[in-house]
Amino acid sequence: MDTIRVQVAEPDMGTVALGERHPDHPEGEVFIVGRGEVEVALTPAVAARLQRGELVEVAPRQAAPPKQEVEPAERPQRPAAAVEQAPVEAEEAKPPRKGVKKGGL
């Protein structure tokens, strides 16, 4: 038996739209309540709830198109710029701060 995807027509009602054991259902049983899509077999019970508007068939999801291999674009080569670095000099001694005494609190 073919399977279809369904969802509850009024998911905020909090009622069970369908609870059924049937060998054609995936896993042999379905329990449909609340939000979300469920894969079910098109059993007479499912067909009746679809007809009464308690369940709504969800269109099958389209498979994503295959990703195409894209060659990375070549970056133009820039000439290495000569970076001039300033000479590193020893840090000059700083004069002591006024009003600050060493030791003691």
Residue frames relative to the residue before (quaternion, step in Angstrom):
aa qw qx qy qz dx dy dz
M 1.0000 0.0000 0.0000 0.0000 0.00 0.00 0.00
D 0.4906 -0.6671 0.4831 0.2845 3.57 -1.02 0.82
T 0.2792 -0.7335 0.5891 0.1922 3.53 -1.22 0.51
I 0.1399 -0.7559 0.6345 0.0804 3.52 -1.28 0.55
R 0.3991 -0.6733 0.5551 0.2816 3.56 -1.29 0.23
V 0.0262 -0.8009 0.5975 -0.0283 3.55 -0.89 1.01
Q 0.1134 -0.7472 0.6447 0.1148 3.51 -1.36 0.20
V 0.5986 -0.5578 0.4317 0.3798 3.55 -1.26 0.41
A 0.4985 -0.6742 0.4585 0.2944 3.58 -0.92 0.91
E 0.7856 0.1091 -0.0492 0.6071 3.62 0.99 -0.81
P 0.1434 -0.8633 0.4779 0.0761 3.59 0.34 1.26
D 0.6550 0.5364 -0.3230 0.4231 3.61 1.11 -0.51
M 0.4841 0.6733 -0.4329 0.3535 3.59 1.25 -0.05
G 0.3397 -0.7776 0.4716 0.2398 3.60 1.11 -0.59
T 0.5602 0.5865 -0.4029 0.4242 3.59 1.20 0.28
V 0.5256 -0.6135 0.4869 0.3321 3.55 -1.21 0.53
A 0.3036 -0.7702 0.5355 0.1670 3.55 -0.64 1.12
L 0.7905 -0.1044 0.0857 0.5974 3.57 1.10 -0.68
G 0.0428 0.7303 -0.6813 0.0246 3.50 -1.08 0.87
E 0.1955 0.8080 -0.5220 0.1909 3.58 -0.36 1.18
R 0.2252 -0.7163 0.6437 0.1477 3.51 -1.16 0.81
H 0.1987 0.7476 -0.6077 0.1798 3.51 -0.82 1.08
P 0.5173 -0.6830 0.4092 0.3136 3.60 -0.78 0.89
D 0.6500 0.5302 -0.3283 0.4343 3.62 1.13 -0.43
H 0.5533 0.5892 -0.4087 0.4239 3.62 1.20 -0.30
P 0.5515 -0.5495 0.4798 0.4046 3.59 -1.12 0.49
E 0.8168 0.1497 -0.1590 0.5339 3.60 -0.88 0.94
G 0.5477 -0.6653 0.3789 0.3375 3.64 1.25 0.12
E 0.7890 0.1749 -0.0913 0.5818 3.58 1.25 -0.06
V 0.0716 -0.7732 0.6265 0.0676 3.59 -1.19 0.59
F 0.0605 -0.7465 0.6622 0.0224 3.50 -1.25 0.66
I 0.0210 -0.8385 0.5422 -0.0490 3.57 -0.27 1.26
V 0.2369 0.7328 -0.6022 0.2104 3.52 -0.70 1.20
G 0.8172 0.2674 -0.1793 0.4780 3.60 -1.12 0.59
R 0.7470 -0.3930 0.3068 0.4398 3.50 -1.33 -0.48
G 0.6023 0.5735 -0.4277 0.3540 3.54 -1.28 0.33
E 0.4237 -0.6832 0.5409 0.2472 3.48 -1.33 0.40
V 0.1246 -0.7861 0.6043 0.0373 3.54 -1.10 0.78
E 0.3322 -0.7169 0.5750 0.2124 3.55 -1.03 0.81
V 0.0257 0.8053 -0.5871 0.0790 3.56 -0.75 1.11
A 0.4762 -0.5950 0.5423 0.3537 3.54 -1.32 0.27
L 0.4730 -0.6661 0.4938 0.2979 3.56 -1.10 0.64
T 0.0333 0.8147 -0.5706 0.0980 3.55 0.40 1.32
P 0.6761 -0.4694 0.3483 0.4486 3.61 -1.20 0.16
A 0.6397 0.5232 -0.3349 0.4526 3.63 1.01 -0.71
V 0.6431 0.4976 -0.3181 0.4875 3.60 1.01 -0.80
A 0.6515 0.5199 -0.3155 0.4535 3.60 0.91 -0.91
A 0.6492 0.5181 -0.3210 0.4550 3.60 0.97 -0.82
R 0.6862 0.4705 -0.2905 0.4726 3.62 0.94 -0.83
L 0.5936 0.5335 -0.3626 0.4812 3.57 1.14 -0.54
Q 0.6714 0.5037 -0.2912 0.4591 3.57 0.94 -0.93
R 0.6974 0.4511 -0.2690 0.4877 3.62 1.01 -0.76
G 0.5070 -0.6780 0.4067 0.3433 3.61 1.23 -0.18
E 0.4426 0.6906 -0.4605 0.3393 3.60 1.23 0.28
L 0.7473 0.2113 -0.1283 0.6169 3.56 1.22 -0.62
V 0.1867 -0.7552 0.6189 0.1088 3.53 -1.23 0.58
E 0.3901 -0.7067 0.5339 0.2516 3.57 -0.88 0.92
V 0.2753 -0.7486 0.5871 0.1383 3.53 -0.99 0.93
A 0.4982 -0.6538 0.4763 0.3122 3.55 -0.90 0.94
P 0.5295 -0.6230 0.4524 0.3561 3.59 -0.96 0.73
R 0.4956 -0.6594 0.4800 0.2986 3.54 -1.04 0.79
Q 0.4316 -0.6764 0.5365 0.2615 3.50 -1.03 0.87
A 0.4530 -0.6603 0.5203 0.2967 3.55 -0.97 0.80
A 0.5141 -0.6347 0.4758 0.3262 3.55 -1.00 0.78
P 0.5092 -0.6408 0.4608 0.3432 3.58 -0.94 0.79
P 0.5610 -0.6131 0.4177 0.3673 3.58 -1.01 0.69
K 0.4888 -0.6596 0.4863 0.2990 3.52 -1.06 0.80
Q 0.3277 -0.7389 0.5563 0.1929 3.52 -0.98 0.89
E 0.4620 -0.6591 0.5166 0.2919 3.50 -1.03 0.82
V 0.0866 -0.7918 0.6044 0.0165 3.55 -0.73 1.08
E 0.3799 -0.7131 0.5444 0.2254 3.52 -0.82 1.03
P 0.4622 -0.6727 0.4860 0.3125 3.59 -0.86 0.85
A 0.4896 -0.6617 0.4821 0.3000 3.53 -1.00 0.87
E 0.4549 -0.6776 0.5031 0.2842 3.52 -1.04 0.76
R 0.3223 -0.7355 0.5623 0.1975 3.53 -0.89 0.91
P 0.4774 -0.6544 0.4889 0.3239 3.58 -0.97 0.77
Q 0.4364 -0.6963 0.5100 0.2542 3.53 -0.99 0.87
R 0.1834 -0.7651 0.6080 0.1060 3.55 -0.83 0.98
P 0.4975 -0.6343 0.4790 0.3475 3.56 -1.00 0.70
A 0.5208 -0.6335 0.4680 0.3291 3.54 -1.02 0.81
A 0.3377 -0.7456 0.5404 0.1950 3.56 -0.71 1.08
A 0.4374 -0.6720 0.5251 0.2853 3.53 -1.01 0.81
V 0.1674 -0.7879 0.5888 0.0669 3.52 -0.61 1.16
E 0.2373 -0.7752 0.5737 0.1166 3.51 -0.70 1.12
Q 0.1666 -0.7937 0.5797 0.0789 3.53 -0.72 1.06
A 0.4494 -0.6651 0.5252 0.2824 3.53 -1.03 0.81
P 0.5211 -0.6341 0.4510 0.3508 3.59 -0.96 0.75
V 0.4118 -0.6976 0.5332 0.2439 3.52 -1.05 0.82
E 0.0866 -0.8036 0.5885 0.0179 3.54 -0.66 1.11
A 0.5838 -0.5651 0.4433 0.3786 3.52 -1.19 0.54
E 0.5258 -0.6371 0.4596 0.3263 3.54 -1.01 0.82
E 0.4344 -0.7038 0.4992 0.2585 3.54 -0.83 0.99
A 0.5511 -0.6066 0.4563 0.3466 3.54 -1.13 0.68
K 0.3252 -0.7456 0.5524 0.1822 3.53 -0.89 0.96
P 0.4792 -0.6508 0.4925 0.3229 3.59 -0.99 0.72
P 0.5626 -0.6114 0.4193 0.3659 3.62 -1.02 0.68
R 0.4906 -0.6547 0.4874 0.3053 3.56 -1.09 0.72
K 0.4643 -0.6828 0.4924 0.2751 3.53 -1.04 0.76
G 0.8063 0.2990 -0.2205 0.4603 3.53 -1.12 0.71
V 0.6424 0.4813 -0.3437 0.4873 3.60 1.18 0.01
K 0.1290 -0.7945 0.5911 0.0510 3.55 -0.66 1.12
K 0.4145 -0.7041 0.5219 0.2450 3.52 -1.05 0.77
G 0.7946 0.3007 -0.2300 0.4746 3.52 -1.16 0.63
G 0.8201 0.2774 -0.1888 0.4634 3.56 -1.25 0.34
L 0.4816 -0.6756 0.4879 0.2714 3.49 -1.28 0.32
